[in-house]
Amino acid sequence: MLQIALDAMGADNGVEPVVCGLLQALQNKNFKAYLVGDTALLKSSLDSKRLSSDILQRIELLHADDYVRMEEKASDANKRTTTSIYHAIGLVKSGDASACVSAGHSGATMSLATLQIGRIKGVSRPAICTCMPTITNRCSIILDAGANTDCKPEYLVDFALMGFHYAKHVLHYELPRVGLLSNGEEDSKGNDLTKQTFKLLSEYDFFKGNVEGSDIFNGSVDVIVCDGFMGNLVLKASEGAASSISTILKAEIKKSIISSLGYLLAKTAFKALKKKVDYAEYGGAPLLGIKKPVIISHGKSNARAMECAIYQAIEACDSKICDKITEAFQSIATIK
Amino acid sequence: MLQIALDAMGADNGVEPVVCGLLQALQNKNFKAYLVGDTALLKSSLDSKRLSSDILQRIELLHADDYVRMEEKASDANKRTTTSIYHAIGLVKSGDASACVSAGHSGATMSLATLQIGRIKGVSRPAICTCMPTITNRCSIILDAGANTDCKPEYLVDFALMGFHYAKHVLHYELPRVGLLSNGEEDSKGNDLTKQTFKLLSEYDFFKGNVEGSDIFNGSVDVIVCDGFMGNLVLKASEGAASSISTILKAEIKKSIISSLGYLLAKTAFKALKKKVDYAEYGGAPLLGIKKPVIISHGKSNARAMECAIYQAIEACDSKICDKITEAFQSIATIK
């Protein structure tokens, strides 16, 4: 049976969303979970719920004395051997678990994943890969969404390759199209980094050229490549735009009884929109380029987001995405 | 009477939005316009409308044989002396007009503004300054919104100074707060460029530290500083997010008669939202750092956007923003 290591500590809203998300996932999928953290806390959370013996049998509590706080430095994570994320990553390293999920300190998770589990040979830098809703019936992925602030062109080429294989093997897109995030669609557009990257990517059939910020949501490509600084900016700006629109619209609706009534009648449509753009439905973000699947979840994840992040971990294992990326980089090395 | 040079050519939808926007502005404000372009086209557009003699007297048509096409290189603009934008900028250079507005090729406008009118002494690079709606009752400005793709830290400091003075003298914000666009709010966050810029900006009282993509819309600062590449990315990503939300919601509403009815009842609220986030209401984007006011409008501008861009030109003249920026950079030079 597939075994997943779940870091239960360090998320914004404590262990409850992690435990609830896990229980929901255990009901729908057949796997075993190592739940790593303060076992007293975790036991009390589990005890407060009615659980079947089948589910209880598939949870193993593992105690960790400590966890990485949000204000701590990621670079210290490897020295802090008593933390929950250190244990959870350790389970993957030893082979006891096949994948790891954490909503704790993302820098610490990245650092430990790289140092303990290790990078796939040939991958210059691991990248955070985030799923985005589009107006079409398939999502797009953007990478790097925040792991590497300053990048070289070769890193972005690696991100493109990893994104292509993720879209192909995990999302099952037949011929994934890859675009390079830039300030215009024309080939000549870009800054120093993207212009150099453009040249390197032009050798690949999957490369469809430059795309703009608005292309993230229109489905014109499947994979959008950028450095982690840009990725962070566009994701947060998009979230900000969406949340501001919602705030302004709500305030305007509240101003009149007729508008409020209209909103109630149209509520099904609003709910459908919310589900489509809700980050929770997309789970976490896989850290691509690591030898084993590691899923980084938002610190503010609710139970549904944790549940979906666990499904991502299972899909990453089932699709053997890490092996596919390893093979892809091996064959490049052979060609070179 | 204030005189504005209006480049009538090269916009996506021809001369009509320019002419209609101008006529509306002439009804509301007392100024004279030089309307530069294909006079046959412009005369026929004006003839098709009923105009009072007061308005007609305040329009002077000036013929230009040619205009810069969107696919042309900005760097060729200075050689093409028969274009409408060359004439319009020339009117400002000669002092016949006090400001220029164009919805044509923005690169050509920037290039001619810099080469013909000239940079303010001490300003390293002119920047495009764009107004953004926020959830508060005042807008925020972001610069550079696209003029300079690769920037040095000193350029960003100049953008901060120009943005501060624009917010103070044109938007009339008492003590404008300036933020640096980065991948996290903590002082330690950033890429090489923003980390170096952070140090330089720390000397200024108006500097409130790093801000994230989502801060563009929440009003936590008034001025957001970034390089033109990032500015372009976050603006287009935000536009994309907003337009996708609208597309998805419309499709969901259409699925049911009850939702459609609800939408009709709530229409006032949707209209108010649309007005608040409509780019047209914010007009164009001033090119700050040039000795005279130059307003760059979206190629797709409608009449309302052109009208608002003309108001921006008038406000730029009335507020003497170029003089204020000149004085600010003079006093820095004196301190140094």
Interface residues (C-beta under 8 A of the other chain):
Chain A: P133 T134 I135 G146 T149 D150 L181 N183 G184 G190 N191 D192 E212 G213 S214 D215 I216 F217 N218 D227 G228 F229 M230 N232 L233 V234 L235 K236 A237 S238 E239 G240 A241 A242 S243 S244 I245 T247 I248 L249 E252 I253 K255 S256 I258 S259 S260 L261 G262 Y263 L264 L265 A266 K267 T268 A269 F270 A272 L273 K276 V277
Chain B: P133 T134 I135 G146 T149 D150 L181 N183 G184 G190 N191 D192 E212 G213 S214 D215 I216 F217 N218 D227 G228 F229 M230 N232 L233 V234 L235 K236 A237 S238 E239 G240 A241 A242 S243 S244 I245 T247 I248 L249 E252 I253 K255 S256 I258 S259 S260 L261 G262 Y263 L264 L265 A266 K267 T268 A269 F270 A272 L273 K276 V277
